Amino acid sequence: MSKFLDKPASDTLYRAIVLLQTEEECRNFLQDLCTVSELKAMEQRMEVAMLLDDGLIYSDILERTGASSATISRVNRCLHYGAEGYHTVIPRLKGEKEKES
């Protein structure tokens, strides 16, 4: 883990996120914490991750999301060599979608 992510302030942030109990609480917290552009960037990365997981190719993802090839590549790298965060969340999100269907 990087030195930046190993600080007590990081722990406080992660604990705060874990304490959120609803989607609305999460939305409100992130809107207070982040700028609009930061939120849009995170939302775009999540969408790219979902599409990569679905097997879409870069050009299709770029067309659907407007994400740069650098962003798509970075997300893809995280999917393959990252901290497994996407791999934790994506199946859960897909499971929720299946329950709604």
N, C-alpha and C positions, 0 to 999 in steps of 0.2 A: 504494500500500500504506500502511496506517496506520502511525503512528510506533511503536505498540505491537508490531506484527508485524515491525518492521524492526530489532529489537534482537538482539545476539549470543546472548542466552539463547533467543530464538525459533529461531535457526539451529541451536543445539545440540539443541533438541527435535525439529526436523524431521529433522536428520541421524540422531538416535537412532531415529526411526520408520522411516526408510529402511533402517537397518541390521538391522531385524527380518527374520528369514528364514522363519518359519512362523507359521501362525495361532495356535498355542499360545504362541509367544514374544510375539506381539502382544497376546493376551489377558492374559498374565501381566504384561506391561509396563503396559498400560492399567489393570489392576486395582490395581497398585502406585501408579500416577500419579494416578488419578482416584477420586473418591468414587463410591459406588454410584449416587447420584442423577445425577451427571455422566455416568456410563456409560449409564444408562437414557435420559437425555435425548438423547445422541448416537445411541444405538441407535434411538430413536423417530424422530429426524430422518432417519436413513438409510432407515428403513422408509417414512416419508412421501415421501421423494424417489423411491424406487422406485415407489410407487403413483401418484404424480403423473406420473412418466415413462410408466407404463402407461395413463395417460389417465383415471384415476378422478377423480371429483368430490369436493369438500371434504367433503360430508356422508357419503359412503361411507368416506372416509379417517378421518374423525372416529370413525365407528362401529367401524371395524376396529382402529384404533390407540389411541383415547382421546386423541389429540393435540388440543390446543386449536386454535381457528381461527387464533389469532395464530401458533402454531408452524407450521401448515400454510402460512399466508400467507408467513411468513419463508422457509421452505424453497422455496416456489414462486418468490419473488423471487430467491433465490440461483440457482435453476435458469435463470431468464431473464436476470438481470443480474449474476450473481456471478462468481467467479474461475475458473469452468469446472471446479472440482474434482469436482462431481457428474457432470459430463459426461465426465470422465476415467474415473471409477470404475464408474458404472452399466453401460456397455456391457461392461466386463470381467467384472462380476459376472453379467450376463445370459449372456455367452459361456460362463462356467463352468457355469451351470445347464444350458445346451443340451448341453454335452459330457457332463454326468451323465445326461441323458435317453436 
